[in-house]
Amino acid sequence: MPNLPRRILVVDDSQMIRMQIREDLEEGGYEVIEAKNGLEAIIHAASPSPPDLITLDIEMPKMNGFETCRKLRDARYARFIDGEDHRVPIIFITGNDTIEDRKKGFEMGAVDFIAKPFQKGEILSVANKILNPPLIFMGIHALVADDNIVARKIASLCLSREGIEVHEAEDGKQACEIMHKAGAKMDIVITDLVMPNMDGMQLCRYIRQDLGRKNIPIIVLTAMSDLSEILEVFKVGASDYLVKPFAKEELLARINVHIERNKVNRELRETIKLLKEANEKVEKMSILDPLTGCYNRGYLSKQIEMEIKRSIRYGKPLSIILSDIDHFKKVNDSFGHQAGDAVLIRFVETIKNVIRNGVDWIARFGGEEFLVVLPETTLPNAEIVAEKLRETVSNGQFFCEDVQLCITSSFGVAGIDPVTQSTPPSFEQMLRIADNNLYHAKKEGRNKVISKFAMPDLKDGQTALLTCFLG
């Protein structure tokens, strides 16, 4: 079923004015119903098809616009035009636009005033904003705090017409409760300066300091134009101020500026957050082995030097365990490299489940070689850890499709102790010791832990070659 056009009831005793408004609204696609006095307006409003909006002239004979509005808002007639969660908006059109009339009209629930003579397109523009709020501010939440109900309603209606969802508070204390419950949902605050229970300055302090909302725009409404008073308002965290009485256009202009600025700042903060996450992801990828997820050789080269310096500075022991999966070449030859990759991934998971989370760490040293770093761990304790790793790996479950593989690993242990060693060995020296011990573990039958041998009398790289030859 196609959407029916929105219906607008135009009430004015002047046929010429009604014709002007009709032409304006029909150009915008609205269906227009005319009434030449208040009585006809009430009859139309109570019809089976009530209007979506009413334009109401104030100066009319017999029943003026205010009396008509009062009757339309009365429960006897309101039940025909108002729903449970909304009221049909009423726009007053007047040739005598005064503060007193505006105050009286807003107290009755009017949403706007338009002064005669009006420009072509002016009424259509107001109707569009009320019935079709601009999407640019849809989803924006604003808090309006003012103990004066008329001033509060004027500000609230100005915002709601822009598509903003408005929350109202009659004083600073109630505003604090709304802000506390709303959390980060609120996007802007408009508050009167002088209010009972808690004034605007105290509300600003609460939002900025207690809630930590440093970026939310706060516009303070004040009847004072004293410079010292205004400076105090900014000191407590206000973003802007308006001196009462103010024009609705000025309030809207200030709100638009601050919401747009806050929106841009929020998008900028979100972009910075995404860039930071992307940088962290890139950095993480740069230090991790893409297959197993443990640290790579590049990270090992930088981090191990920091671990050694920390060990020497604080006089704490440091141990390393160099491991190599036994007969790994046979796995690749028999089951393929995909099975070999699965074994490497499972091997690293097994190691991580044994070592201390957040303290010890593992890096891929070569093809099937891995180095485990144990801060604040003596050599005897490192040997115990290595034995536990050996036992866990040999008893672990490694599968290639439905075939369970028997996987074992050999371990070479080395360490430094600044308390007992006047000149602790460098990482290269520790690595040569660990590699020599790994070589002996392979030589003695594999699936072993060796930590007894000191640095061999071999040139750099020779022990690593021997280990590779033994597989």
Residue, then its C-alpha position, 0 to 999 in steps of 0.5 A: m500500500p503506497n504511503l499517503p501524503r502527510r495532512i496539514l490543517v491550516v486555520d486562518d480567517s483570511q482566505m488569502i493567507r490560507m491560499q498562500i499557505r496551501e500553495d506553499l505546502e502542496e508544493g512540498g507534497y502535503e495534503v492541506i485541509e482548510a478551516k476559517n475559524g477555531l470551531e471548524a478546526i476542532i471539527h476537522a481535528a476530531s475527524p476519522s483522519p486527523p491532521d499530522l500538523i496544524t498551523l493556527d492563526i492567533e487573531m481570529p474572531k469569536m475563538n482566537g488561536f490560543e482558545t482553539c489551541r487550549k481546546l485541542r489540547d483538552a482531553r476531550y479533543a486531544r484523544f482524537i489527534d494525539g497518540e500515546d507517545h506523541r502530540v500533533p504539533i501546532i505552529f502559531i502564525t501571527g501578525n503580532d509576534t511578541i514575547e508575551d504571546r510566545k510565552k503563552g503559546f509555548e506554555m500551551g505546547a506550540v512548537d513554533f511561531i511564524a510572523k506575518p508577512f512570511q516569505k514564500g517557502e518559510i512555512l514549508s521549511v518549518a513543516n519539513k523540519i517538524l514532520n521530516p527531521p533532517l537526518i544529519f542530527m538523527g541519533i543525537h541526544a541532548l540534555v536541556a536543564d532549566d527550572n523555567i518550563v517555558a524556556r526549557k520547552i523552547a530549547s527542547l522544541c528547537l532541538s527536537r525539530e532538528g531530529i535531536e532526541v531531547h532529555e529534559a531536567e528541571d534542575g541541576k540535580q536531576a540533570c546529574e542523574i540523567m547524565h549518570k544513567a545516560g553514560a556516553k549516550m549524551d552528545i550535548v548539554i544546554t543548561d541554565l546558569v541559575m537553578p535550584n538544588m544545583d546551578g549550571m556551574q556545579l553541573c558543568r563541574y560534575i560533567r567535566q570532573d566527576l563523569g570525565r566527559k571532557n569533550i561533550p559540548i555544554i552551552v550555558l544560558t544566562a540572563m547576565s552579560d557581566l564579563s567576569e560571570i561569563l569568564e567563570v562559566f568558561k573556567v568550570g568547563a562550559s563550551d559556549y553561552l547565550v544571554k537570555p532572551f535569545a532568538k531560536e535561530e541563534l540557539l540553533a546556530r550555536i547547537n549546530v556548530h557544537i554538534e558538528r564540531n563534536k561529531v568531527n572530533r569524535e570521528l577524528r578520535e575514532t580514526i585515530k583509534l582505528l589507526k592505532e589498532a592498525n599500527e598495533k596489528v602491523e607491529k604485532m605481525s612484525i614480531l610474530d611468526p605467521l605460522t605458529g603465532c609465537y615470536n619470530r627471530g627478529y623479536l628474539s634478537k631485540q628482546i633477549e638483549m633487554e632480558i640479559k640487561r635486566s638480569i644483570r642490572y637486578g642480579k636475577p638469573l636468566s635461562i634459555i631452552l633451545s628445542d628441536i623436534d626429533h625426526f621432523k623431516k620424516v613427518n614432512d616426507s611421510f605426510g606432507h608439509q601441511a601435516g608438518d605445519a600442523v605439528l609445529i603449531r601444536f608443538v608451540e601450543t604445548i610449550k605455551n601451556v607449560i611455561r608461565n604466561g606473561v613471564d616466559w616466552i617462546a620464539r621460533f629460532g629456525g625451521e623446527e627449532f624454538l627458543v624458550v626464554l625463562p626470566e628469573t629462572t636458575l639453570p637447575n630450575a630451567e632443567i626442570v622446566a625443560e624436562k616437563l616440556r619434553e614429557t608433555v610433548s612426548n605424551g601429547q597428541f599430534f594428529c595428521e588427519d586420523v593418524q596419531l603421530c609420535i612426536t618427541s623433542s630434544f632440549g639444550v639448556a643454558g643460563i646466566d647468574p649475575v650473582t655467581q658469575s663475575t662476567p655473565p656470558s653474552f647471548e651468543q655465548m649462551l646460545r652456543i652452550a644451549d646448542n651444544n647441549l642440544y647437540h649432545a641430547k640428539k647424539e645420546g638418543r634424542n627425546k632428552v634434556i641436557s644442561k651439563f655441558a659448558m661452551p664447546d671449543l668450536k667455531d661459531g656455527q659448527t655446533a648448529l651444523l652438527t645439530c642440523f645433521l643429526g636431525 
